[in-house]
Amino acid sequence: MYSKDSLHPLLSEVIQSVNKVTDRDFEDRGKIIQWLITLNQMRATEELSEQQAREASFEIEGAYHGFKATLG
């Protein structure tokens, strides 16, 4: 459920879609990129720990709110 091969494609798609909508930076955008870097350093079958998954969820939700604020 929290494996690299399931999460990486989703986060990659999120950041690519965001970049198509706006080139402006927004609060916690860097957190999405940092999680992509973390996932890139993992093997495909490795999984995030429960703690990492909770932190990722929290930070990505923050980025979502930052993105929405950018849109007005």
Predicted model as a PDB file, atoms N, CA, C, CB and O in Angstrom, pLDDT in the B-factor column:
MODEL        1                                                                  
ATOM      1  N   MET A   1       0.815  -1.199   0.000  1.00 70.00           N  
ATOM      2  CA  MET A   1       0.000   0.000   0.000  1.00 70.00           C  
ATOM      3  C   MET A   1       0.858   1.261   0.000  1.00 70.00           C  
ATOM      4  CB  MET A   1      -0.927  -0.001   1.199  1.00 70.00           C  
ATOM      5  O   MET A   1       0.527   2.236  -0.676  1.00 70.00           O  
ATOM      6  N   TYR A   2       1.952   1.248   0.751  1.00 87.00           N  
ATOM      7  CA  TYR A   2       2.835   2.409   0.814  1.00 87.00           C  
ATOM      8  C   TYR A   2       4.147   2.137   0.101  1.00 87.00           C  
ATOM      9  CB  TYR A   2       3.098   2.800   2.263  1.00 87.00           C  
ATOM     10  O   TYR A   2       5.180   2.691   0.476  1.00 87.00           O  
ATOM     11  N   SER A   3       4.121   1.294  -0.918  1.00 92.00           N  
ATOM     12  CA  SER A   3       5.356   0.927  -1.608  1.00 92.00           C  
ATOM     13  C   SER A   3       5.724   1.975  -2.648  1.00 92.00           C  
ATOM     14  CB  SER A   3       5.215  -0.448  -2.270  1.00 92.00           C  
ATOM     15  O   SER A   3       4.874   2.711  -3.149  1.00 92.00           O  
ATOM     16  N   LYS A   4       7.005   2.020  -2.955  1.00 94.00           N  
ATOM     17  CA  LYS A   4       7.504   2.970  -3.938  1.00 94.00           C  
ATOM     18  C   LYS A   4       6.771   2.812  -5.262  1.00 94.00           C  
ATOM     19  CB  LYS A   4       9.008   2.790  -4.141  1.00 94.00           C  
ATOM     20  O   LYS A   4       6.349   3.797  -5.869  1.00 94.00           O  
ATOM     21  N   ASP A   5       6.622   1.573  -5.706  1.00 92.00           N  
ATOM     22  CA  ASP A   5       6.023   1.366  -7.030  1.00 92.00           C  
ATOM     23  C   ASP A   5       4.551   1.758  -7.095  1.00 92.00           C  
ATOM     24  CB  ASP A   5       6.167  -0.077  -7.432  1.00 92.00           C  
ATOM     25  O   ASP A   5       4.005   1.897  -8.190  1.00 92.00           O  
ATOM     26  N   SER A   6       3.899   1.940  -5.952  1.00 93.00           N  
ATOM     27  CA  SER A   6       2.517   2.429  -5.993  1.00 93.00           C  
ATOM     28  C   SER A   6       2.444   3.940  -5.767  1.00 93.00           C  
ATOM     29  CB  SER A   6       1.670   1.705  -4.943  1.00 93.00           C  
ATOM     30  O   SER A   6       1.563   4.600  -6.318  1.00 93.00           O  
ATOM     31  N   LEU A   7       3.344   4.489  -4.974  1.00 94.00           N  
ATOM     32  CA  LEU A   7       3.282   5.913  -4.643  1.00 94.00           C  
ATOM     33  C   LEU A   7       4.002   6.814  -5.642  1.00 94.00           C  
ATOM     34  CB  LEU A   7       3.861   6.132  -3.286  1.00 94.00           C  
ATOM     35  O   LEU A   7       3.521   7.907  -5.944  1.00 94.00           O  
ATOM     36  N   HIS A   8       5.137   6.375  -6.152  1.00 94.00           N  
ATOM     37  CA  HIS A   8       5.941   7.238  -7.020  1.00 94.00           C  
ATOM     38  C   HIS A   8       5.181   7.707  -8.268  1.00 94.00           C  
ATOM     39  CB  HIS A   8       7.197   6.505  -7.439  1.00 94.00           C  
ATOM     40  O   HIS A   8       5.214   8.897  -8.581  1.00 94.00           O  
ATOM     41  N   PRO A   9       4.504   6.814  -8.982  1.00 95.00           N  
ATOM     42  CA  PRO A   9       3.769   7.289 -10.169  1.00 95.00           C  
ATOM     43  C   PRO A   9       2.691   8.328  -9.820  1.00 95.00           C  
ATOM     44  CB  PRO A   9       3.118   6.102 -10.885  1.00 95.00           C  
ATOM     45  O   PRO A   9       2.464   9.266 -10.584  1.00 95.00           O  
ATOM     46  N   LEU A  10       2.043   8.162  -8.690  1.00 94.00           N  
ATOM     47  CA  LEU A  10       0.995   9.101  -8.289  1.00 94.00           C  
ATOM     48  C   LEU A  10       1.577  10.479  -7.977  1.00 94.00           C  
ATOM     49  CB  LEU A  10       0.234   8.563  -7.071  1.00 94.00           C  
ATOM     50  O   LEU A  10       1.054  11.497  -8.433  1.00 94.00           O  
ATOM     51  N   LEU A  11       2.663  10.509  -7.196  1.00 94.00           N  
ATOM     52  CA  LEU A  11       3.267  11.792  -6.863  1.00 94.00           C  
ATOM     53  C   LEU A  11       3.881  12.459  -8.085  1.00 94.00           C  
ATOM     54  CB  LEU A  11       4.322  11.610  -5.788  1.00 94.00           C  
ATOM     55  O   LEU A  11       3.836  13.683  -8.217  1.00 94.00           O  
ATOM     56  N   SER A  12       4.449  11.668  -8.971  1.00 95.00           N  
ATOM     57  CA  SER A  12       4.997  12.226 -10.215  1.00 95.00           C  
ATOM     58  C   SER A  12       3.896  12.882 -11.030  1.00 95.00           C  
ATOM     59  CB  SER A  12       5.694  11.131 -11.049  1.00 95.00           C  
ATOM     60  O   SER A  12       4.086  13.969 -11.576  1.00 95.00           O  
ATOM     61  N   GLU A  13       2.755  12.231 -11.113  1.00 96.00           N  
ATOM     62  CA  GLU A  13       1.630  12.777 -11.858  1.00 96.00           C  
ATOM     63  C   GLU A  13       1.107  14.052 -11.198  1.00 96.00           C  
ATOM     64  CB  GLU A  13       0.509  11.738 -11.970  1.00 96.00           C  
ATOM     65  O   GLU A  13       0.742  15.006 -11.886  1.00 96.00           O  
ATOM     66  N   VAL A  14       1.071  14.068  -9.881  1.00 93.00           N  
ATOM     67  CA  VAL A  14       0.612  15.253  -9.163  1.00 93.00           C  
ATOM     68  C   VAL A  14       1.502  16.444  -9.490  1.00 93.00           C  
ATOM     69  CB  VAL A  14       0.595  14.998  -7.644  1.00 93.00           C  
ATOM     70  O   VAL A  14       0.997  17.507  -9.851  1.00 93.00           O  
ATOM     71  N   ILE A  15       2.813  16.287  -9.371  1.00 93.00           N  
ATOM     72  CA  ILE A  15       3.704  17.422  -9.587  1.00 93.00           C  
ATOM     73  C   ILE A  15       3.695  17.855 -11.055  1.00 93.00           C  
ATOM     74  CB  ILE A  15       5.132  17.070  -9.148  1.00 93.00           C  
ATOM     75  O   ILE A  15       3.791  19.048 -11.344  1.00 93.00           O  
ATOM     76  N   GLN A  16       3.582  16.914 -11.973  1.00 94.00           N  
ATOM     77  CA  GLN A  16       3.501  17.274 -13.388  1.00 94.00           C  
ATOM     78  C   GLN A  16       2.210  18.036 -13.686  1.00 94.00           C  
ATOM     79  CB  GLN A  16       3.587  16.016 -14.266  1.00 94.00           C  
ATOM     80  O   GLN A  16       2.225  19.006 -14.444  1.00 94.00           O  
ATOM     81  N   SER A  17       1.111  17.612 -13.105  1.00 93.00           N  
ATOM     82  CA  SER A  17      -0.168  18.294 -13.304  1.00 93.00           C  
ATOM     83  C   SER A  17      -0.147  19.685 -12.699  1.00 93.00           C  
ATOM     84  CB  SER A  17      -1.309  17.480 -12.698  1.00 93.00           C  
ATOM     85  O   SER A  17      -0.637  20.635 -13.310  1.00 93.00           O  
ATOM     86  N   VAL A  18       0.411  19.814 -11.516  1.00 92.00           N  
ATOM     87  CA  VAL A  18       0.530  21.120 -10.867  1.00 92.00           C  
ATOM     88  C   VAL A  18       1.362  22.059 -11.736  1.00 92.00           C  
ATOM     89  CB  VAL A  18       1.163  20.981  -9.461  1.00 92.00           C  
ATOM     90  O   VAL A  18       1.016  23.229 -11.899  1.00 92.00           O  
ATOM     91  N   ASN A  19       2.453  21.547 -12.290  1.00 91.00           N  
ATOM     92  CA  ASN A  19       3.325  22.371 -13.126  1.00 91.00           C  
ATOM     93  C   ASN A  19       2.622  22.829 -14.405  1.00 91.00           C  
ATOM     94  CB  ASN A  19       4.592  21.599 -13.481  1.00 91.00           C  
ATOM     95  O   ASN A  19       2.962  23.878 -14.953  1.00 91.00           O  
ATOM     96  N   LYS A  20       1.651  22.059 -14.882  1.00 92.00           N  
ATOM     97  CA  LYS A  20       0.891  22.465 -16.061  1.00 92.00           C  
ATOM     98  C   LYS A  20      -0.075  23.604 -15.737  1.00 92.00           C  
ATOM     99  CB  LYS A  20       0.122  21.271 -16.631  1.00 92.00           C  
ATOM    100  O   LYS A  20      -0.378  24.432 -16.595  1.00 92.00           O  
ATOM    101  N   VAL A  21      -0.552  23.639 -14.501  1.00 91.00           N  
ATOM    102  CA  VAL A  21      -1.531  24.637 -14.090  1.00 91.00           C  
ATOM    103  C   VAL A  21      -0.860  25.954 -13.717  1.00 91.00           C  
ATOM    104  CB  VAL A  21      -2.352  24.117 -12.917  1.00 91.00           C  
ATOM    105  O   VAL A  21      -1.358  27.022 -14.073  1.00 91.00           O  
ATOM    106  N   THR A  22       0.248  25.892 -13.013  1.00 88.00           N  
ATOM    107  CA  THR A  22       0.924  27.109 -12.563  1.00 88.00           C  
ATOM    108  C   THR A  22       2.418  26.884 -12.472  1.00 88.00           C  
ATOM    109  CB  THR A  22       0.375  27.567 -11.208  1.00 88.00           C  
ATOM    110  O   THR A  22       2.881  25.794 -12.135  1.00 88.00           O  
ATOM    111  N   ASP A  23       3.164  27.933 -12.778  1.00 85.00           N  
ATOM    112  CA  ASP A  23       4.609  27.872 -12.594  1.00 85.00           C  
ATOM    113  C   ASP A  23       5.007  28.600 -11.310  1.00 85.00           C  
ATOM    114  CB  ASP A  23       5.339  28.482 -13.812  1.00 85.00           C  
ATOM    115  O   ASP A  23       6.188  28.695 -10.977  1.00 85.00           O  
ATOM    116  N   ARG A  24       4.013  29.106 -10.602  1.00 87.00           N  
ATOM    117  CA  ARG A  24       4.274  29.783  -9.330  1.00 87.00           C  
ATOM    118  C   ARG A  24       4.536  28.764  -8.236  1.00 87.00           C  
ATOM    119  CB  ARG A  24       3.093  30.692  -8.941  1.00 87.00           C  
ATOM    120  O   ARG A  24       3.954  27.680  -8.208  1.00 87.00           O  
ATOM    121  N   ASP A  25       5.431  29.146  -7.336  1.00 90.00           N  
ATOM    122  CA  ASP A  25       5.700  28.291  -6.183  1.00 90.00           C  
ATOM    123  C   ASP A  25       4.556  28.476  -5.192  1.00 90.00           C  
ATOM    124  CB  ASP A  25       7.088  28.629  -5.522  1.00 90.00           C  
ATOM    125  O   ASP A  25       3.914  29.526  -5.171  1.00 90.00           O  
ATOM    126  N   PHE A  26       4.301  27.462  -4.375  1.00 91.00           N  
ATOM    127  CA  PHE A  26       3.261  27.570  -3.361  1.00 91.00           C  
ATOM    128  C   PHE A  26       3.728  26.846  -2.115  1.00 91.00           C  
ATOM    129  CB  PHE A  26       1.911  26.991  -3.868  1.00 91.00           C  
ATOM    130  O   PHE A  26       4.670  26.055  -2.144  1.00 91.00           O  
ATOM    131  N   GLU A  27       3.052  27.136  -1.032  1.00 90.00           N  
ATOM    132  CA  GLU A  27       3.440  26.580   0.259  1.00 90.00           C  
ATOM    133  C   GLU A  27       3.490  25.057   0.214  1.00 90.00           C  
ATOM    134  CB  GLU A  27       2.474  27.040   1.344  1.00 90.00           C  
ATOM    135  O   GLU A  27       2.536  24.408  -0.216  1.00 90.00           O  
ATOM    136  N   ASP A  28       4.580  24.509   0.650  1.00 92.00           N  
ATOM    137  CA  ASP A  28       4.823  23.061   0.762  1.00 92.00           C  
ATOM    138  C   ASP A  28       4.970  22.333  -0.569  1.00 92.00           C  
ATOM    139  CB  ASP A  28       3.711  22.434   1.525  1.00 92.00           C  
ATOM    140  O   ASP A  28       4.949  21.102  -0.593  1.00 92.00           O  
ATOM    141  N   ARG A  29       5.117  23.053  -1.670  1.00 92.00           N  
ATOM    142  CA  ARG A  29       5.389  22.391  -2.959  1.00 92.00           C  
ATOM    143  C   ARG A  29       6.669  21.563  -2.857  1.00 92.00           C  
ATOM    144  CB  ARG A  29       5.513  23.440  -4.109  1.00 92.00           C  
ATOM    145  O   ARG A  29       6.758  20.456  -3.388  1.00 92.00           O  
ATOM    146  N   GLY A  30       7.644  22.119  -2.171  1.00 94.00           N  
ATOM    147  CA  GLY A  30       8.913  21.427  -1.984  1.00 94.00           C  
ATOM    148  C   GLY A  30       8.774  20.104  -1.242  1.00 94.00           C  
ATOM    149  O   GLY A  30       9.593  19.202  -1.414  1.00 94.00           O  
ATOM    150  N   LYS A  31       7.749  19.991  -0.428  1.00 95.00           N  
ATOM    151  CA  LYS A  31       7.522  18.737   0.314  1.00 95.00           C  
ATOM    152  C   LYS A  31       7.175  17.602  -0.646  1.00 95.00           C  
ATOM    153  CB  LYS A  31       6.387  18.915   1.358  1.00 95.00           C  
ATOM    154  O   LYS A  31       7.614  16.467  -0.456  1.00 95.00           O  
ATOM    155  N   ILE A  32       6.389  17.908  -1.675  1.00 94.00           N  
ATOM    156  CA  ILE A  32       6.062  16.887  -2.673  1.00 94.00           C  
ATOM    157  C   ILE A  32       7.340  16.428  -3.368  1.00 94.00           C  
ATOM    158  CB  ILE A  32       5.040  17.431  -3.712  1.00 94.00           C  
ATOM    159  O   ILE A  32       7.571  15.232  -3.551  1.00 94.00           O  
ATOM    160  N   ILE A  33       8.152  17.387  -3.744  1.00 94.00           N  
ATOM    161  CA  ILE A  33       9.410  17.063  -4.422  1.00 94.00           C  
ATOM    162  C   ILE A  33      10.321  16.262  -3.502  1.00 94.00           C  
ATOM    163  CB  ILE A  33      10.122  18.345  -4.890  1.00 94.00           C  
ATOM    164  O   ILE A  33      10.976  15.318  -3.942  1.00 94.00           O  
ATOM    165  N   GLN A  34      10.367  16.636  -2.225  1.00 96.00           N  
ATOM    166  CA  GLN A  34      11.203  15.896  -1.271  1.00 96.00           C  
ATOM    167  C   GLN A  34      10.734  14.451  -1.130  1.00 96.00           C  
ATOM    168  CB  GLN A  34      11.190  16.588   0.101  1.00 96.00           C  
ATOM    169  O   GLN A  34      11.559  13.544  -1.024  1.00 96.00           O  
ATOM    170  N   TRP A  35       9.424  14.225  -1.126  1.00 96.00           N  
ATOM    171  CA  TRP A  35       8.921  12.855  -1.052  1.00 96.00           C  
ATOM    172  C   TRP A  35       9.248  12.072  -2.327  1.00 96.00           C  
ATOM    173  CB  TRP A  35       7.406  12.861  -0.812  1.00 96.00           C  
ATOM    174  O   TRP A  35       9.511  10.871  -2.268  1.00 96.00           O  
ATOM    175  N   LEU A  36       9.233  12.742  -3.463  1.00 96.00           N  
ATOM    176  CA  LEU A  36       9.650  12.075  -4.706  1.00 96.00           C  
ATOM    177  C   LEU A  36      11.112  11.663  -4.623  1.00 96.00           C  
ATOM    178  CB  LEU A  36       9.427  12.998  -5.926  1.00 96.00           C  
ATOM    179  O   LEU A  36      11.478  10.570  -5.056  1.00 96.00           O  
ATOM    180  N   ILE A  37      11.944  12.532  -4.070  1.00 96.00           N  
ATOM    181  CA  ILE A  37      13.364  12.205  -3.904  1.00 96.00           C  
ATOM    182  C   ILE A  37      13.521  11.011  -2.966  1.00 96.00           C  
ATOM    183  CB  ILE A  37      14.149  13.426  -3.358  1.00 96.00           C  
ATOM    184  O   ILE A  37      14.295  10.091  -3.231  1.00 96.00           O  
ATOM    185  N   THR A  38      12.775  11.043  -1.869  1.00 96.00           N  
ATOM    186  CA  THR A  38      12.828   9.919  -0.914  1.00 96.00           C  
ATOM    187  C   THR A  38      12.434   8.617  -1.601  1.00 96.00           C  
ATOM    188  CB  THR A  38      11.897  10.183   0.297  1.00 96.00           C  
ATOM    189  O   THR A  38      13.101   7.596  -1.440  1.00 96.00           O  
ATOM    190  N   LEU A  39      11.350   8.659  -2.364  1.00 96.00           N  
ATOM    191  CA  LEU A  39      10.892   7.452  -3.061  1.00 96.00           C  
ATOM    192  C   LEU A  39      11.895   7.000  -4.118  1.00 96.00           C  
ATOM    193  CB  LEU A  39       9.531   7.701  -3.712  1.00 96.00           C  
ATOM    194  O   LEU A  39      12.082   5.800  -4.320  1.00 96.00           O  
ATOM    195  N   ASN A  40      12.541   7.952  -4.794  1.00 95.00           N  
ATOM    196  CA  ASN A  40      13.548   7.600  -5.804  1.00 95.00           C  
ATOM    197  C   ASN A  40      14.718   6.843  -5.203  1.00 95.00           C  
ATOM    198  CB  ASN A  40      14.057   8.851  -6.499  1.00 95.00           C  
ATOM    199  O   ASN A  40      15.360   6.048  -5.889  1.00 95.00           O  
ATOM    200  N   GLN A  41      14.998   7.078  -3.947  1.00 96.00           N  
ATOM    201  CA  GLN A  41      16.124   6.424  -3.279  1.00 96.00           C  
ATOM    202  C   GLN A  41      15.764   5.035  -2.746  1.00 96.00           C  
ATOM    203  CB  GLN A  41      16.620   7.292  -2.140  1.00 96.00           C  
ATOM    204  O   GLN A  41      16.625   4.320  -2.234  1.00 96.00           O  
ATOM    205  N   MET A  42      14.507   4.665  -2.868  1.00 95.00           N  
ATOM    206  CA  MET A  42      14.045   3.361  -2.385  1.00 95.00           C  
ATOM    207  C   MET A  42      13.995   2.358  -3.534  1.00 95.00           C  
ATOM    208  CB  MET A  42      12.654   3.486  -1.721  1.00 95.00           C  
ATOM    209  O   MET A  42      13.909   2.735  -4.702  1.00 95.00           O  
ATOM    210  N   ARG A  43      14.050   1.091  -3.185  1.00 93.00           N  
ATOM    211  CA  ARG A  43      13.817   0.034  -4.169  1.00 93.00           C  
ATOM    212  C   ARG A  43      12.313  -0.054  -4.428  1.00 93.00           C  
ATOM    213  CB  ARG A  43      14.389  -1.346  -3.673  1.00 93.00           C  
ATOM    214  O   ARG A  43      11.505   0.341  -3.587  1.00 93.00           O  
ATOM    215  N   ALA A  44      11.953  -0.569  -5.584  1.00 89.00           N  
ATOM    216  CA  ALA A  44      10.548  -0.621  -5.986  1.00 89.00           C  
ATOM    217  C   ALA A  44       9.675  -1.368  -4.981  1.00 89.00           C  
ATOM    218  CB  ALA A  44      10.428  -1.274  -7.344  1.00 89.00           C  
ATOM    219  O   ALA A  44       8.510  -1.018  -4.791  1.00 89.00           O  
ATOM    220  N   THR A  45      10.217  -2.372  -4.351  1.00 89.00           N  
ATOM    221  CA  THR A  45       9.429  -3.186  -3.429  1.00 89.00           C  
ATOM    222  C   THR A  45       9.447  -2.668  -1.999  1.00 89.00           C  
ATOM    223  CB  THR A  45       9.929  -4.595  -3.450  1.00 89.00           C  
ATOM    224  O   THR A  45       8.722  -3.179  -1.145  1.00 89.00           O  
ATOM    225  N   GLU A  46      10.269  -1.659  -1.730  1.00 94.00           N  
ATOM    226  CA  GLU A  46      10.330  -1.115  -0.371  1.00 94.00           C  
ATOM    227  C   GLU A  46       9.068  -0.327  -0.074  1.00 94.00           C  
ATOM    228  CB  GLU A  46      11.578  -0.221  -0.187  1.00 94.00           C  
ATOM    229  O   GLU A  46       8.423   0.209  -0.975  1.00 94.00           O  
ATOM    230  N   GLU A  47       8.728  -0.268   1.198  1.00 96.00           N  
ATOM    231  CA  GLU A  47       7.529   0.450   1.626  1.00 96.00           C  
ATOM    232  C   GLU A  47       7.894   1.511   2.650  1.00 96.00           C  
ATOM    233  CB  GLU A  47       6.487  -0.522   2.210  1.00 96.00           C  
ATOM    234  O   GLU A  47       8.864   1.372   3.395  1.00 96.00           O  
ATOM    235  N   LEU A  48       7.100   2.570   2.671  1.00 96.00           N  
ATOM    236  CA  LEU A  48       7.236   3.564   3.724  1.00 96.00           C  
ATOM    237  C   LEU A  48       6.760   2.942   5.030  1.00 96.00           C  
ATOM    238  CB  LEU A  48       6.432   4.861   3.390  1.00 96.00           C  
ATOM    239  O   LEU A  48       5.851   2.112   5.043  1.00 96.00           O  
ATOM    240  N   SER A  49       7.383   3.351   6.121  1.00 95.00           N  
ATOM    241  CA  SER A  49       6.890   2.909   7.424  1.00 95.00           C  
ATOM    242  C   SER A  49       5.567   3.612   7.699  1.00 95.00           C  
ATOM    243  CB  SER A  49       7.929   3.202   8.560  1.00 95.00           C  
ATOM    244  O   SER A  49       5.209   4.565   7.008  1.00 95.00           O  
ATOM    245  N   GLU A  50       4.860   3.151   8.687  1.00 95.00           N  
ATOM    246  CA  GLU A  50       3.592   3.783   9.065  1.00 95.00           C  
ATOM    247  C   GLU A  50       3.823   5.243   9.422  1.00 95.00           C  
ATOM    248  CB  GLU A  50       2.936   3.039  10.250  1.00 95.00           C  
ATOM    249  O   GLU A  50       3.022   6.106   9.061  1.00 95.00           O  
ATOM    250  N   GLN A  51       4.908   5.523  10.127  1.00 96.00           N  
ATOM    251  CA  GLN A  51       5.238   6.899  10.512  1.00 96.00           C  
ATOM    252  C   GLN A  51       5.538   7.755   9.282  1.00 96.00           C  
ATOM    253  CB  GLN A  51       6.443   6.914  11.472  1.00 96.00           C  
ATOM    254  O   GLN A  51       5.062   8.886   9.182  1.00 96.00           O  
ATOM    255  N   GLN A  52       6.317   7.226   8.355  1.00 96.00           N  
ATOM    256  CA  GLN A  52       6.617   7.955   7.118  1.00 96.00           C  
ATOM    257  C   GLN A  52       5.339   8.214   6.318  1.00 96.00           C  
ATOM    258  CB  GLN A  52       7.632   7.168   6.260  1.00 96.00           C  
ATOM    259  O   GLN A  52       5.158   9.301   5.770  1.00 96.00           O  
ATOM    260  N   ALA A  53       4.472   7.234   6.252  1.00 95.00           N  
ATOM    261  CA  ALA A  53       3.229   7.374   5.497  1.00 95.00           C  
ATOM    262  C   ALA A  53       2.348   8.467   6.102  1.00 95.00           C  
ATOM    263  CB  ALA A  53       2.469   6.036   5.462  1.00 95.00           C  
ATOM    264  O   ALA A  53       1.743   9.255   5.374  1.00 95.00           O  
ATOM    265  N   ARG A  54       2.277   8.513   7.423  1.00 96.00           N  
ATOM    266  CA  ARG A  54       1.483   9.554   8.083  1.00 96.00           C  
ATOM    267  C   ARG A  54       2.080  10.929   7.831  1.00 96.00           C  
ATOM    268  CB  ARG A  54       1.391   9.290   9.593  1.00 96.00           C  
ATOM    269  O   ARG A  54       1.351  11.890   7.584  1.00 96.00           O  
ATOM    270  N   GLU A  55       3.408  11.025   7.892  1.00 97.00           N  
ATOM    271  CA  GLU A  55       4.085  12.300   7.640  1.00 97.00           C  
ATOM    272  C   GLU A  55       3.880  12.741   6.195  1.00 97.00           C  
ATOM    273  CB  GLU A  55       5.588  12.185   7.952  1.00 97.00           C  
ATOM    274  O   GLU A  55       3.613  13.914   5.933  1.00 97.00           O  
ATOM    275  N   ALA A  56       4.003  11.808   5.263  1.00 96.00           N  
ATOM    276  CA  ALA A  56       3.793  12.127   3.845  1.00 96.00           C  
ATOM    277  C   ALA A  56       2.365  12.615   3.621  1.00 96.00           C  
ATOM    278  CB  ALA A  56       4.085  10.892   2.956  1.00 96.00           C  
ATOM    279  O   ALA A  56       2.152  13.604   2.920  1.00 96.00           O  
ATOM    280  N   SER A  57       1.410  11.945   4.197  1.00 95.00           N  
ATOM    281  CA  SER A  57       0.010  12.333   4.053  1.00 95.00           C  
ATOM    282  C   SER A  57      -0.218  13.745   4.585  1.00 95.00           C  
ATOM    283  CB  SER A  57      -0.899  11.336   4.785  1.00 95.00           C  
ATOM    284  O   SER A  57      -0.880  14.557   3.939  1.00 95.00           O  
ATOM    285  N   PHE A  58       0.320  14.029   5.741  1.00 97.00           N  
ATOM    286  CA  PHE A  58       0.175  15.348   6.357  1.00 97.00           C  
ATOM    287  C   PHE A  58       0.811  16.433   5.488  1.00 97.00           C  
ATOM    288  CB  PHE A  58       0.807  15.355   7.758  1.00 97.00           C  
ATOM    289  O   PHE A  58       0.211  17.484   5.265  1.00 97.00           O  
ATOM    290  N   GLU A  59       2.025  16.177   5.000  1.00 96.00           N  
ATOM    291  CA  GLU A  59       2.735  17.173   4.205  1.00 96.00           C  
ATOM    292  C   GLU A  59       2.106  17.373   2.831  1.00 96.00           C  
ATOM    293  CB  GLU A  59       4.184  16.770   4.049  1.00 96.00           C  
ATOM    294  O   GLU A  59       2.073  18.495   2.327  1.00 96.00           O  
ATOM    295  N   ILE A  60       1.615  16.317   2.229  1.00 95.00           N  
ATOM    296  CA  ILE A  60       0.976  16.442   0.922  1.00 95.00           C  
ATOM    297  C   ILE A  60      -0.361  17.167   1.051  1.00 95.00           C  
ATOM    298  CB  ILE A  60       0.775  15.054   0.283  1.00 95.00           C  
ATOM    299  O   ILE A  60      -0.739  17.934   0.165  1.00 95.00           O  
ATOM    300  N   GLU A  61      -1.073  16.931   2.139  1.00 96.00           N  
ATOM    301  CA  GLU A  61      -2.306  17.681   2.371  1.00 96.00           C  
ATOM    302  C   GLU A  61      -2.004  19.168   2.525  1.00 96.00           C  
ATOM    303  CB  GLU A  61      -3.035  17.152   3.620  1.00 96.00           C  
ATOM    304  O   GLU A  61      -2.747  20.008   2.017  1.00 96.00           O  
ATOM    305  N   GLY A  62      -0.919  19.498   3.222  1.00 96.00           N  
ATOM    306  CA  GLY A  62      -0.505  20.892   3.347  1.00 96.00           C  
ATOM    307  C   GLY A  62      -0.177  21.501   1.994  1.00 96.00           C  
ATOM    308  O   GLY A  62      -0.522  22.651   1.725  1.00 96.00           O  
ATOM    309  N   ALA A  63       0.490  20.729   1.144  1.00 95.00           N  
ATOM    310  CA  ALA A  63       0.809  21.207  -0.204  1.00 95.00           C  
ATOM    311  C   ALA A  63      -0.459  21.429  -1.016  1.00 95.00           C  
ATOM    312  CB  ALA A  63       1.729  20.212  -0.924  1.00 95.00           C  
ATOM    313  O   ALA A  63      -0.550  22.382  -1.789  1.00 95.00           O  
ATOM    314  N   TYR A  64      -1.424  20.555  -0.840  1.00 94.00           N  
ATOM    315  CA  TYR A  64      -2.709  20.706  -1.532  1.00 94.00           C  
ATOM    316  C   TYR A  64      -3.373  22.031  -1.158  1.00 94.00           C  
ATOM    317  CB  TYR A  64      -3.647  19.528  -1.194  1.00 94.00           C  
ATOM    318  O   TYR A  64      -3.870  22.753  -2.022  1.00 94.00           O  
ATOM    319  N   HIS A  65      -3.374  22.337   0.135  1.00 95.00           N  
ATOM    320  CA  HIS A  65      -3.971  23.594   0.584  1.00 95.00           C  
ATOM    321  C   HIS A  65      -3.173  24.789   0.061  1.00 95.00           C  
ATOM    322  CB  HIS A  65      -4.047  23.636   2.123  1.00 95.00           C  
ATOM    323  O   HIS A  65      -3.749  25.812  -0.308  1.00 95.00           O  
ATOM    324  N   GLY A  66      -1.854  24.657   0.031  1.00 94.00           N  
ATOM    325  CA  GLY A  66      -1.029  25.722  -0.536  1.00 94.00           C  
ATOM    326  C   GLY A  66      -1.313  25.934  -2.022  1.00 94.00           C  
ATOM    327  O   GLY A  66      -1.354  27.066  -2.502  1.00 94.00           O  
ATOM    328  N   PHE A  67      -1.505  24.844  -2.732  1.00 93.00           N  
ATOM    329  CA  PHE A  67      -1.832  24.921  -4.161  1.00 93.00           C  
ATOM    330  C   PHE A  67      -3.176  25.604  -4.368  1.00 93.00           C  
ATOM    331  CB  PHE A  67      -1.850  23.515  -4.792  1.00 93.00           C  
ATOM    332  O   PHE A  67      -3.307  26.485  -5.218  1.00 93.00           O  
ATOM    333  N   LYS A  68      -4.176  25.195  -3.585  1.00 92.00           N  
ATOM    334  CA  LYS A  68      -5.507  25.805  -3.702  1.00 92.00           C  
ATOM    335  C   LYS A  68      -5.441  27.305  -3.426  1.00 92.00           C  
ATOM    336  CB  LYS A  68      -6.499  25.132  -2.730  1.00 92.00           C  
ATOM    337  O   LYS A  68      -6.111  28.086  -4.102  1.00 92.00           O  
ATOM    338  N   ALA A  69      -4.647  27.713  -2.449  1.00 93.00           N  
ATOM    339  CA  ALA A  69      -4.518  29.136  -2.121  1.00 93.00           C  
ATOM    340  C   ALA A  69      -3.887  29.905  -3.271  1.00 93.00           C  
ATOM    341  CB  ALA A  69      -3.687  29.321  -0.847  1.00 93.00           C  
ATOM    342  O   ALA A  69      -4.217  31.069  -3.499  1.00 93.00           O  
ATOM    343  N   THR A  70      -2.987  29.262  -3.989  1.00 90.00           N  
ATOM    344  CA  THR A  70      -2.343  29.905  -5.142  1.00 90.00           C  
ATOM    345  C   THR A  70      -3.352  30.189  -6.249  1.00 90.00           C  
ATOM    346  CB  THR A  70      -1.208  29.023  -5.683  1.00 90.00           C  
ATOM    347  O   THR A  70      -3.248  31.187  -6.962  1.00 90.00           O  
ATOM    348  N   LEU A  71      -4.315  29.310  -6.377  1.00 88.00           N  
ATOM    349  CA  LEU A  71      -5.316  29.469  -7.431  1.00 88.00           C  
ATOM    350  C   LEU A  71      -6.329  30.568  -7.113  1.00 88.00           C  
ATOM    351  CB  LEU A  71      -6.042  28.158  -7.654  1.00 88.00           C  
ATOM    352  O   LEU A  71      -7.026  31.073  -7.992  1.00 88.00           O  
ATOM    353  N   GLY A  72      -6.385  30.915  -5.849  1.00 82.00           N  
ATOM    354  CA  GLY A  72      -7.283  32.012  -5.463  1.00 82.00           C  
ATOM    355  C   GLY A  72      -8.534  31.532  -4.958  1.00 82.00           C  
ATOM    356  O   GLY A  72      -9.397  32.329  -4.592  1.00 82.00           O  
TER     357      GLY A  72                                                      
ENDMDL                                                                          
END                                                                             
